[in-house]
């Protein structure tokens, strides 16, 4: 499986969420709403999730092994580092 496209919306904001990403695999399957989060000067990727009735969150799409997670995270963070900033709308 190969990531064939990554779209990044990088935000110029003070919040911990720095960007939203969409990735496409093999030009035929897309995953949207992947978050790029910065916390304690470390950037990481949070997969799309939904809030459950008890207030917790559950991923709705995620890699099932460490190799896939590292592949996705590395590709998304590389794209994030090269994406232009989008200024906040007032």
N, C-alpha and C positions, 0 to 999 in steps of 0.2 A: 504494500500500500504506500502510495506516494502523495505527499501534499503538493498539489498542482497550482494552488492559488491561496494567497492570504491577503485579506483586506483589513486594514487597521484604521480606526478612528482614535487618534491620540489627542488627549485633552490637556490644555494648559490650565490646570486647576490645582488647588492646594489639597484636594481630597486624596484619599489613598488610592482610589480607582484612577488609573492613568490612561487607560485605553480600553476599547472594545474591539474584539477581533472576530472575523469570520474566516474559516478555513474550508478549502475544498480538497477532497481526496479523489485522486484518479479522474479528475474532470467529471465526476458523476455523483458525489455525495458531499453535502455541505453541513457544517456545524457552525451555528451563529451564537452570539452573545457570550463569547469567551472573554473573561475579564483579565486585564493586566493590572495587578495590584502592587503598590510599593509600600513596604512596611519595614521600618528600621533600616532604611537604605538598601533593602533587598527587593528585587523585582521578582514576582512569581505569577503564574497563570492559574486562574480559577475557572473551572469548567462551568458550563451553563447549569443553573439549578432552579429549583422551585421551592417556595416556602410551604411547609407542611402545617396542618392545623395546630400542632403543638408549638409552632414558632421556629422550629429547626429547619434547616435546608437540606435538600437531597439533590445530588447531581442527576441531571436528566440525560446527559451524554458524558462519557468519560473513557479514557484508555483503561484496559484491564491488566496491563503489565508495565513494569518499570521502563522497559525499552520504548514502548509506544508513548508513555508519558514524557520521557526525556526528549524524544523526537519532536513531539508536538510543542512542548515548552520551549525548546531551543529555537525552533522555527518561528514561533510567535514572538519570542523576545527579540530575536534578530530583526524581524520585521518592525517591531515596535521601536527599536533603537534607530531605525532608518526612516521612520515615518515623520512627516511634518506635523507640527502642532496645530490644533484647531482651537482658536480663541473662544473662551466662554461667551455665550450670548447673554447680554444684560436684560 
